[in-house]
Amino acid sequence: MSLDVRTITPSESAEWMRAVSTGFLTAGTPSEELVADRFAGADLSRTQGAFEAGRCVATFRSFAQELTVVGGATVAADAISGVTVTPTHRRRGLLSRMMATDLAAAKERGEPVASLIAAEYPIYGRYGFGPAAWTSVWEVSVYRAGLDARRSGQPADGGRIEMVDGEDVRKLGPEVHGVLAARQPGVVTRDERWWRQRTGAAPSSAHEKWTEPFYVVHRAADGTVDGLMTYGTDDTWGDAKQPLNTASVRDMIALNPAAERALWHYLCSIDWITTIRSGYRAPDDLLPLLLPDPRAARMITNADWLWLRMLDVPRALEARTYGTEASLVLEVRDDAGLAGGRFLLDASTGGARCVSTTRSADLVLGVAELATLYLGDESVRRLVDLGRAEESRAGAATTADAVFRTGRRPWCPDVF
């Protein structure tokens, strides 16, 4: 039978979501409430499906997103999500067709980059994406952390921890997140629906049963909310009635080290909690070093997370700031013909100018490799040593590392 690859109609939204559930191995018929919530305000012109005899066998959607880059500015991103191909229809080029359509449309709209969270590593490099920010999860043994068991859980610097509810988080969270987004490279947009989903005011997914978490905020001495944490707990006890409960962090934002320390120390102070799982954090997160014994925090996950794809190299590179003042000629290779070329980057700590040029290249690299450098998380020297970039001028890799690298690693707190 012929395959029809196209944007979907409103009447096909439930069938499209059923195909998403199949692709992600969470088979089940989505509820009418969930379908209505997912597609409320959705841009169906950016929602594709492959259909055979009326059955959806592949899915793909994108949506508008703002991505924070180095220096605190944001760029418009073509955020890609819901990518699946039903097992019976793999290796037929369906993803390639949908990806090509979407990226061409994003470039036409003028979006400098595309973004996604990759479920599998090998898929997206062939479309010009590269991992631009990684994520880590720590497991903390509370008994080994070295904290005084007699402490109250409240900070000693005049700040305080308060328990709040979901409605409070929906009011306070966007402002706290906005402050984070104004300075943390890798942070992406959280809209109203995001906050509603994470606080039980909207259905979260077709396969996860909602359980109400605990919410706390940190207030500085002046009463300002500068941190928030959402966490859940299990109910595990040993044979001799010892508490063996784990607290799993679902979301945590801290706007300064004092708030970060206070929130982690609070979580370690809760009776019956013997283990903490940190949720997704930056690989250079402060958590281990905020404990008297850093060995109590064991990294259990360290993996690629946010992937980017350059669509407009000059606009993307001009949006961020750089570590030093220097000029580099980058030859960017792009098999898809979307963002390739030779570009002169005049970088400085205050910004950059990037234009096409005919000058000889200092560095030659693929569009995916440029994406891995974009937020400052990768080393040009490593890429050269791996054969993924070519140093055409001696010393160019050292210069480029000084230009692109950042003091702290980028971090994307969210999955989308």
Secondary structure, 3 states (H helix, E strand, C coil): CCCEEEECCHHHHHHHHHHHHHHCCCCCCCCHHHHHHHHCCCCHHHEEEEEECCEEEEEEEEEEEEEECCCCCEEEEEEEEEEEECHHHCCCCHHHHHHHHHHHHHHHHCCCEEEEECCCCCCHHHHCCEEEEEEEEEEEEHHHCCCCCCCCCCCCCCCEEEEECHHHHHHHHHHHHHHHHCCCCCCECCCHHHHHHCCCCCCCCCCCCCCCCEEEEEECCCCCEEEEEEEEECCCECCCCCECEEEEEEEEEECCHHHHHHHHHHHHCCCCEEEEECCCECCCCCHHHHCCCHHHEEEEEEEEEEEEEECCHHHHHHHCCCCCCEEEEEEEECCCCCCCEEEEEEEECCEEEEEECCCCCCEEEEHHHHHHHHCCCCCHHHHHHCCCEEECCCCHHHHHHHHHCCCCCCCCCCCC
